[in-house]
Amino acid sequence: MTLVSPSASSEAGIDWVRLSHTGMTLVCYMGASSVQRLYDDLTAIGCRPGLRVTAVYYDTSALSRHYPGTLADLHVAVRERRVRPPDVVILNGMMPL
């Protein structure tokens, strides 16, 4: 497992192509505006919007909720404020680029 944090304010980009070759599951710690950055970065390097992801939400209790979907579905749902930005996004279907 590889942990990354695609901060919207981060100037240095994440080397997604290199990470796609590790063969590891990519877990992204998210911030309020990071879903847009994640979507932009991944589609810019050739990932399809249908990339399988799992959005994870931590509640105030020790429980968490997770929802599988696609990168595009998550991007639109957050942009339209149908869901809040997730705490973590797991990239399930990242293939070497």
C-alpha positions as CSV (number, residue, x, y, z in Angstrom):
1,M,0.0,0.0,0.0
2,T,1.2,3.5,-0.9
3,L,-0.1,6.6,0.9
4,V,-0.3,9.9,-0.9
5,S,-1.9,13.3,-0.2
6,P,-2.9,15.2,-3.4
7,S,-3.4,18.6,-1.7
8,A,-5.0,21.2,-3.9
9,S,-2.4,23.7,-2.8
10,S,0.6,21.5,-3.3
11,E,2.9,23.0,-5.9
12,A,4.9,19.8,-6.4
13,G,2.9,17.3,-8.4
14,I,2.7,13.7,-7.5
15,D,4.4,11.3,-9.9
16,W,1.2,9.2,-10.7
17,V,2.9,7.4,-13.6
18,R,5.7,6.1,-11.3
19,L,3.2,5.2,-8.6
20,S,1.1,3.3,-11.1
21,H,4.1,1.0,-11.8
22,T,4.5,-0.1,-8.1
23,G,1.7,-2.6,-8.2
24,M,0.6,-1.4,-4.8
25,T,-2.8,-0.2,-3.8
26,L,-2.8,3.6,-3.8
27,V,-4.5,5.3,-0.8
28,C,-5.1,9.1,-1.0
29,Y,-5.6,11.2,2.1
30,M,-8.0,13.9,1.0
31,G,-8.7,17.5,1.8
32,A,-11.7,19.7,1.1
33,S,-10.6,20.6,-2.5
34,S,-8.4,17.6,-3.3
35,V,-11.0,15.6,-5.3
36,Q,-10.8,18.1,-8.1
37,R,-7.0,18.0,-8.0
38,L,-7.0,14.2,-7.9
39,Y,-9.4,14.0,-10.9
40,D,-7.4,16.6,-12.9
41,D,-4.1,14.9,-12.2
42,L,-5.3,11.4,-13.0
43,T,-7.2,12.2,-16.2
44,A,-4.3,14.4,-17.4
45,I,-1.9,11.4,-17.4
46,G,-4.4,9.2,-19.2
47,C,-6.5,7.5,-16.5
48,R,-10.0,7.0,-17.6
49,P,-12.8,8.7,-15.7
50,G,-14.3,5.2,-15.1
51,L,-11.3,4.3,-12.9
52,R,-12.6,2.3,-9.9
53,V,-12.3,4.0,-6.6
54,T,-13.6,3.6,-3.1
55,A,-14.5,6.7,-1.1
56,V,-14.0,6.3,2.7
57,Y,-15.7,8.5,5.2
58,Y,-14.8,8.5,8.9
59,D,-17.5,9.2,11.4
60,T,-17.1,10.6,14.9
61,S,-17.3,7.1,16.2
62,A,-14.7,4.4,15.4
63,L,-16.8,3.3,12.4
64,S,-16.1,4.2,8.8
65,R,-18.3,4.1,5.7
66,H,-17.1,3.2,2.3
67,Y,-18.7,3.6,-1.1
68,P,-17.3,2.0,-4.3
69,G,-17.8,3.9,-7.5
70,T,-15.8,5.6,-10.3
71,L,-13.5,8.6,-10.3
72,A,-16.0,10.5,-12.5
73,D,-18.9,9.7,-10.2
74,L,-17.1,10.8,-7.1
75,H,-15.8,14.0,-8.9
76,V,-19.3,15.0,-10.0
77,A,-21.0,14.1,-6.7
78,V,-18.5,16.3,-4.7
79,R,-18.6,19.1,-7.2
80,E,-22.4,19.2,-7.1
81,R,-22.3,18.9,-3.3
82,R,-24.4,15.7,-3.2
83,V,-21.7,14.2,-0.9
84,R,-19.0,15.7,1.1
85,P,-15.4,15.2,0.1
86,P,-14.2,11.8,1.4
87,D,-11.5,11.4,4.0
88,V,-9.7,8.8,2.0
89,V,-9.9,7.6,-1.7
90,I,-8.6,4.2,-2.6
91,L,-7.6,3.8,-6.2
92,N,-8.8,0.3,-6.9
93,G,-8.1,0.0,-10.6
94,M,-4.9,1.9,-11.2
95,M,-2.9,0.2,-14.0
96,P,0.6,1.0,-15.1
97,L,0.7,4.0,-17.4
